[in-house]
Amino acid sequence: MRVDILTLFPGMFAGPFSESMLKRAQEKGLASIHLHDIRDYTTDKHHVVDDYPYGGGAGMVMKPEPVYAALQSVFAEDGGHPTPAVLLMTPQGERFTQAIARELVEQPWLVIICGHYEGVDERIRQHMVTRELSIGDYVLTGGELPAMVITETVIRLIPGVMGSDQSAEEESFAAGLLEYPHYTRPPEFMGWRVPPVLLSGHHAEVEKWRRRQSLLRTAVRRPDLLDGMEIVAADRQWLSEALAEHGATAAQG
Ligand code: ADE
């Protein structure tokens, strides 16, 4: 997968993109990330990238010409790739989810535009952008952090990037549920014990415990995720008892 990021602040990406998973993915040749400084595509002496909004009002707007020129330059580097998906980072976009990440990982080429100031001139959004994404209902100063979040979430789904493909399958949201709790050694720490079933070596019981803990966590923390989900009768029965018990415990404080 190829990812091109158009930004006014390429320096912001240095840390996250040169450590851990994103570094490994690039070293293994599974992903290549290219940063482009939008300011490099200005043609005036002062390298101006923003201007006052027509009609007046507060804030500045990113001028269309440098963004357009940066996009044309990136498209020209296609190296045999088909047309890229052009993503605009904006709080007005569709809310980014794991499901969208799974759609995006199917694309061989992503171009991400990081908005700044009050946003990018509307004509870029209308004519050049294929999808607008928001990482949540809050406002950041620019699209750089959202671009990092999306790049990280998508690239870790490329087969071979994660150590074990199974862990990507099992994690939170993959099956529409939150993940079960994890424990490691020692079996007792500060008097706090690991649930005995996990030490039992009984594989089927461990699986059942995990599935049910996953359901319980989801029901308590994110009941919206359970809407319309099919739960086998025995688990449903267990869950309603566990929730009643959870409610009683929570009420006791
Ligand atoms: N730019 C500013 N805030 C944003 C958000 N929440 N998501 C995506 N882009 C943004």
Residues whose N, C-alpha, C, O or C-beta is under 5 A from the ligand:
A	BS01	ADE	M89 T90 P91 L133 S134 I135 G136 Y138 V139 L140 T141 G142 G143 P146
